[in-house]
Amino acid sequence: MVVFDSVQIFQNFMLASNLLVPLVVTAIFMPYFITQLIKNGITAKDYYKRNAPVVADRGGIAILLVAMLSISLNSLFFKFTSTNYVAMIVIALFGLFGVLDDMINIGRLSKLLIMYYCSYPLIQYAAHTVITLPGIGSFELGIFYLQLIVPTYVLVASNLVNMHSGYNGLASGLSIIVLFSLILKSVLIGDVENIVSIAAITGATIGFYIYERYPARAFWGNVGSLTVGASIGAIIVLQDFVVSGFIMLIPHTVNFLMYVYWKLKKYPVAKFGREREDGTLEVPNPLTLKWVLPYYYNVTEKQATYAMFLLTSFFCILGILTPGRM
């Protein structure tokens, strides 16, 4: 049984405020963002539609801007820990790198090195250096945990989110499920004071999802995926949810491993499928997680997306049920 004292109730109210404010603001102002993006020619084709319509791209910048605005406004009424500001700085660095990545080809090695060091400010706020594996035991990793696992976890999480995408609302919807699950786990253990900035990102992402869900009016681009992916990595590190976070991201990890297998086997490059006349998807192969179901069955883009939502929800429930702070 979970019992909340007055301090926890206040902290949960603060958390809710920082989730709801960016949600509402993003939902209201996204049409303006979309208009401006289209006006400036920042668009992309939706290849999973028969006529490949052009929609606004890089709309994920709104998530970062609105979340930062929410933190600023809410700081007039609530006192936040310094951890929240550091987390937002790290998230903003990933977001700004996403803007750069959307503009020019930096190169894979340079990209990994830059993003690795973008997460370094979080090292001093990693309160625990012990990893507990259920049924196995606890391991003290010390400086190895701080110097390698902390920045790598944020880097990996952001890239996993970036890779597990393609359908309308897929990446943003999956990210909402994972973020909300991590926030809920934090509430259940009574520790939410350091994740207010993550709540702001989550609220803004929900507001954005309204416009990226099928049929999409905007895509979030690398700026969106790296911003939200870094948020997932940050909350996992700050809350010491290394094991439960890994469980929640198992579908993302499987998707990455399928990509590695594809590359090792040197199969032909294929980025998109297409929509058949009956509205179902035709995909090149079953070598990425989102293509497995439409490769073997006649399903629509929306049905394939919801299937991915259900799969991730299952693992998120397992992650929430993982006992304690693991």
C-alpha positions as CSV (number, residue, x, y, z in Angstrom):
1,M,0.0,0.0,0.0
2,V,1.3,3.4,-1.0
3,V,0.9,6.2,1.6
4,F,1.6,9.8,0.8
5,D,2.5,12.4,3.4
6,S,1.9,16.1,3.0
7,V,5.4,16.8,1.5
8,Q,4.9,14.0,-1.1
9,I,1.4,15.4,-1.9
10,F,2.9,18.8,-2.5
11,Q,5.7,17.3,-4.7
12,N,3.2,15.3,-6.7
13,F,1.1,18.5,-7.2
14,M,4.3,20.2,-8.4
15,L,5.0,17.3,-10.8
16,A,1.4,17.4,-12.1
17,S,1.6,21.1,-12.7
18,N,4.8,20.8,-14.7
19,L,3.2,18.0,-16.8
20,L,-0.1,19.6,-17.5
21,V,1.1,23.2,-18.3
22,P,3.4,22.1,-21.2
23,L,0.7,19.7,-22.4
24,V,-1.9,22.4,-22.8
25,V,0.5,25.0,-24.2
26,T,1.9,22.6,-26.8
27,A,-1.6,21.4,-27.8
28,I,-2.7,25.0,-28.3
29,F,0.3,26.4,-30.1
30,M,1.4,23.5,-32.3
31,P,-0.8,24.7,-35.2
32,Y,1.2,27.9,-35.2
33,F,4.5,26.0,-35.2
34,I,3.2,23.8,-38.0
35,T,2.2,26.8,-40.1
36,Q,5.6,28.4,-39.6
37,L,7.5,25.3,-40.4
38,I,5.6,24.8,-43.7
39,K,5.9,28.5,-44.5
40,N,9.7,28.2,-44.2
41,G,9.9,25.0,-46.2
42,I,10.8,22.7,-43.3
43,T,8.8,19.7,-44.5
44,A,9.2,16.0,-45.2
45,K,7.2,13.4,-47.2
46,D,5.0,10.8,-45.4
47,Y,6.1,7.8,-47.4
48,Y,3.6,5.5,-45.8
49,K,0.7,7.2,-47.6
50,R,-0.2,6.4,-51.2
51,N,0.2,10.0,-52.4
52,A,3.2,10.7,-50.1
53,P,1.8,14.0,-48.7
54,V,4.2,16.7,-47.4
55,V,3.9,17.5,-43.7
56,A,5.8,19.8,-41.4
57,D,9.1,18.4,-40.1
58,R,11.4,19.1,-37.1
59,G,8.3,20.0,-35.0
60,G,10.0,18.5,-32.0
61,I,11.7,21.8,-31.3
62,A,8.3,22.8,-29.8
63,I,8.7,20.1,-27.1
64,L,12.0,21.5,-25.9
65,L,10.9,25.2,-26.1
66,V,7.6,24.7,-24.3
67,A,9.2,22.5,-21.6
68,M,11.8,25.1,-20.9
69,L,9.1,27.8,-20.8
70,S,7.0,25.6,-18.4
71,I,10.0,25.2,-16.0
72,S,10.5,29.0,-16.1
73,L,6.9,29.8,-15.3
74,N,6.5,27.1,-12.7
75,S,9.7,28.3,-10.9
76,L,7.7,31.4,-9.9
77,F,5.5,29.2,-7.7
78,F,7.7,26.2,-6.9
79,K,11.3,25.8,-5.7
80,F,13.1,23.2,-7.8
81,T,16.2,21.3,-6.9
82,S,19.4,22.0,-8.9
83,T,19.2,18.5,-10.4
84,N,16.2,19.6,-12.4
85,Y,18.0,22.4,-14.1
86,V,21.1,20.3,-14.8
87,A,18.8,17.6,-16.4
88,M,17.1,20.3,-18.5
89,I,20.6,21.5,-19.7
90,V,21.5,18.0,-20.7
91,I,18.2,17.5,-22.5
92,A,18.6,20.9,-24.3
93,L,22.2,20.0,-25.4
94,F,20.8,16.8,-27.0
95,G,18.0,18.8,-28.5
96,L,20.3,21.4,-30.0
97,F,22.5,18.7,-31.3
98,G,19.4,17.3,-33.0
99,V,18.8,20.6,-34.7
100,L,22.4,20.5,-36.0
101,D,21.9,16.8,-37.1
102,D,18.8,17.8,-39.0
103,M,20.8,20.4,-40.9
104,I,24.1,18.7,-41.7
105,N,25.7,15.3,-41.8
106,I,28.1,15.3,-38.9
107,G,29.3,11.7,-39.2
108,R,28.5,8.7,-37.0
109,L,31.7,8.7,-34.9
110,S,31.5,12.5,-34.3
111,K,27.9,12.2,-33.4
112,L,28.5,9.5,-30.8
113,L,31.4,11.4,-29.2
114,I,29.5,14.7,-29.0
115,M,26.4,13.1,-27.5
116,Y,28.4,11.1,-25.0
117,Y,29.9,14.2,-23.5
118,C,26.6,16.1,-23.7
119,S,25.4,13.9,-20.8
120,Y,28.5,14.4,-18.6
121,P,26.8,17.0,-16.3
122,L,24.5,14.3,-14.9
123,I,27.5,12.3,-13.5
124,Q,27.6,14.4,-10.3
125,Y,23.9,13.8,-9.7
126,A,24.0,10.0,-10.0
127,A,23.3,9.2,-6.3
128,H,24.0,5.5,-6.5
129,T,26.7,3.4,-8.1
130,V,25.3,0.0,-7.2
131,I,23.4,-2.1,-9.7
132,T,21.1,-4.7,-8.2
133,L,20.0,-7.6,-10.5
134,P,16.9,-9.5,-9.3
135,G,17.8,-13.0,-8.1
136,I,21.6,-12.4,-8.6
137,G,22.7,-9.7,-6.2
138,S,24.2,-6.2,-6.0
139,F,27.3,-4.9,-7.6
140,E,29.3,-1.8,-6.7
141,L,30.6,-0.3,-9.9
142,G,32.0,3.0,-8.5
143,I,33.8,5.2,-11.0
144,F,33.1,2.8,-13.8
145,Y,29.4,3.5,-13.3
146,L,29.8,7.2,-13.2
147,Q,32.2,7.6,-16.1
148,L,30.8,5.0,-18.5
149,I,27.3,3.8,-17.6
150,V,25.7,7.2,-16.8
151,P,26.7,9.0,-20.0
152,T,26.3,5.9,-22.1
153,Y,22.8,5.2,-20.9
154,V,21.6,8.6,-21.9
155,L,23.3,8.3,-25.3
156,V,21.9,4.8,-25.9
157,A,18.4,5.7,-24.9
158,S,18.3,8.8,-27.2
159,N,19.5,6.7,-30.1
160,L,17.1,3.8,-29.4
161,V,14.2,6.3,-29.5
162,N,15.6,7.8,-32.7
163,M,15.8,4.4,-34.5
164,H,12.4,2.9,-33.4
165,S,10.3,5.3,-35.5
166,G,8.8,5.6,-38.9
167,Y,5.0,5.4,-38.6
168,N,2.8,8.3,-37.6
169,G,3.1,8.9,-33.9
170,L,5.1,5.7,-33.3
171,A,8.3,7.2,-31.7
172,S,6.4,9.9,-29.7
173,G,3.7,7.5,-28.6
174,L,6.2,4.9,-27.4
175,S,8.2,7.6,-25.6
176,I,5.1,8.8,-23.8
177,I,4.4,5.3,-22.6
178,V,8.0,4.8,-21.3
179,L,8.3,8.3,-19.7
180,F,4.9,8.0,-18.0
181,S,5.8,4.6,-16.7
182,L,9.1,5.9,-15.3
183,I,7.3,8.9,-13.7
184,L,4.7,6.6,-12.2
185,K,7.4,4.3,-10.7
186,S,9.0,7.5,-9.2
187,V,5.7,8.4,-7.6
188,L,5.2,4.9,-6.2
189,I,8.6,5.0,-4.5
190,G,7.9,8.5,-3.2
191,D,10.8,10.3,-5.0
192,V,9.7,12.9,-7.6
193,E,11.6,16.1,-6.6
194,N,14.4,15.6,-9.2
195,I,12.2,14.7,-12.2
196,V,10.2,17.9,-12.7
197,S,12.0,18.8,-15.9
198,I,11.3,15.3,-17.2
199,A,7.6,15.7,-16.4
200,A,7.7,19.0,-18.5
201,I,9.1,17.1,-21.4
202,T,6.5,14.4,-21.0
203,G,3.7,16.9,-21.0
204,A,5.0,18.7,-24.1
205,T,5.4,15.4,-25.9
206,I,1.8,14.4,-25.2
207,G,0.7,17.7,-26.6
208,F,2.9,17.1,-29.7
209,Y,1.6,13.6,-30.1
210,I,-1.9,15.0,-30.9
211,Y,-0.5,16.3,-34.1
212,E,1.9,13.5,-35.0
213,R,-0.6,10.6,-34.5
214,Y,-2.2,9.2,-37.6
215,P,-2.7,11.0,-39.9
216,A,0.3,13.1,-39.0
217,R,0.3,16.9,-39.4
218,A,4.0,17.1,-38.2
219,F,7.0,15.0,-37.7
220,W,9.4,15.7,-34.8
221,G,12.7,15.2,-36.6
222,N,16.0,14.4,-34.9
223,V,15.5,17.3,-32.6
224,G,12.4,15.7,-31.1
225,S,13.8,12.2,-30.9
226,L,17.0,13.2,-29.3
227,T,15.3,15.6,-26.8
228,V,12.8,13.0,-25.6
229,G,15.3,10.1,-25.8
230,A,17.7,12.0,-23.6
231,S,14.9,12.7,-21.2
232,I,14.3,8.9,-20.9
233,G,18.0,8.3,-20.3
234,A,18.2,11.1,-17.8
235,I,15.3,9.9,-15.6
236,I,16.6,6.4,-15.6
237,V,20.0,7.6,-14.4
238,L,18.7,10.1,-11.9
239,Q,16.3,7.7,-10.3
240,D,18.7,4.7,-10.5
241,F,16.2,2.7,-12.6
242,V,18.9,0.9,-14.6
243,V,17.3,-2.5,-14.5
244,S,13.6,-1.4,-14.8
245,G,14.6,1.1,-17.4
246,F,16.3,-1.6,-19.4
247,I,13.2,-3.8,-19.2
248,M,11.0,-1.0,-20.4
249,L,13.3,-0.4,-23.4
250,I,13.5,-4.1,-24.4
251,P,11.4,-3.6,-27.6
252,H,13.7,-0.6,-28.5
253,T,16.7,-2.8,-27.9
254,V,15.4,-5.7,-29.9
255,N,14.7,-3.2,-32.8
256,F,18.4,-2.1,-32.6
257,L,19.7,-5.7,-32.6
258,M,17.5,-6.4,-35.7
259,Y,19.2,-3.4,-37.3
260,V,22.6,-4.8,-36.4
261,Y,21.7,-8.2,-37.9
262,W,20.5,-6.5,-41.1
263,K,23.8,-4.6,-41.4
264,L,26.0,-7.7,-40.7
265,K,24.1,-9.7,-43.3
266,K,24.5,-6.8,-45.8
267,Y,20.9,-7.0,-46.9
268,P,19.8,-4.3,-49.4
269,V,19.1,-0.9,-47.9
270,A,15.4,0.0,-47.5
271,K,14.1,2.9,-45.4
272,F,10.3,2.8,-46.1
273,G,7.4,0.6,-47.0
274,R,4.3,1.7,-48.8
275,E,0.6,1.7,-48.5
276,R,-1.4,-0.7,-50.7
277,E,-4.7,0.2,-52.4
278,D,-6.7,-1.4,-49.5
279,G,-4.9,0.7,-46.9
280,T,-2.6,-2.0,-45.6
281,L,1.1,-1.8,-45.5
282,E,3.6,-3.4,-47.8
283,V,7.1,-3.6,-46.2
284,P,10.4,-4.7,-47.7
285,N,11.4,-7.3,-45.0
286,P,10.8,-8.2,-41.3
287,L,14.2,-6.9,-40.2
288,T,13.0,-4.0,-38.2
289,L,10.5,-4.4,-35.3
290,K,7.8,-2.2,-36.7
291,W,7.8,-4.2,-40.0
292,V,7.4,-7.7,-38.5
293,L,3.6,-7.6,-38.2
294,P,2.8,-6.0,-41.6
295,Y,5.3,-8.4,-43.3
296,Y,3.3,-11.4,-42.3
297,Y,-0.2,-10.0,-41.9
298,N,-2.3,-7.4,-43.7
299,V,-2.5,-4.5,-41.2
300,T,-2.8,-0.8,-41.6
301,E,-0.2,1.7,-40.4
302,K,-2.4,2.6,-37.4
303,Q,-2.8,-1.1,-36.4
304,A,0.9,-1.7,-36.7
305,T,1.6,1.4,-34.5
306,Y,-0.9,0.3,-31.9
307,A,0.7,-3.2,-31.8
308,M,4.0,-1.5,-31.0
309,F,2.3,0.5,-28.2
310,L,0.9,-2.7,-26.7
311,L,4.2,-4.5,-26.8
312,T,6.1,-1.6,-25.1
313,S,3.2,-1.2,-22.5
314,F,3.7,-4.8,-21.5
315,F,7.4,-4.4,-20.8
316,C,6.7,-1.0,-19.1
317,I,4.3,-2.8,-16.7
318,L,7.1,-5.3,-16.0
319,G,9.5,-2.5,-15.3
320,I,7.0,-0.8,-12.9
321,L,6.5,-4.1,-11.0
322,T,10.3,-4.6,-10.7
323,P,10.7,-4.2,-6.9
324,G,12.3,-1.2,-5.3
325,R,14.8,1.2,-6.9
326,M,16.2,-0.9,-9.7
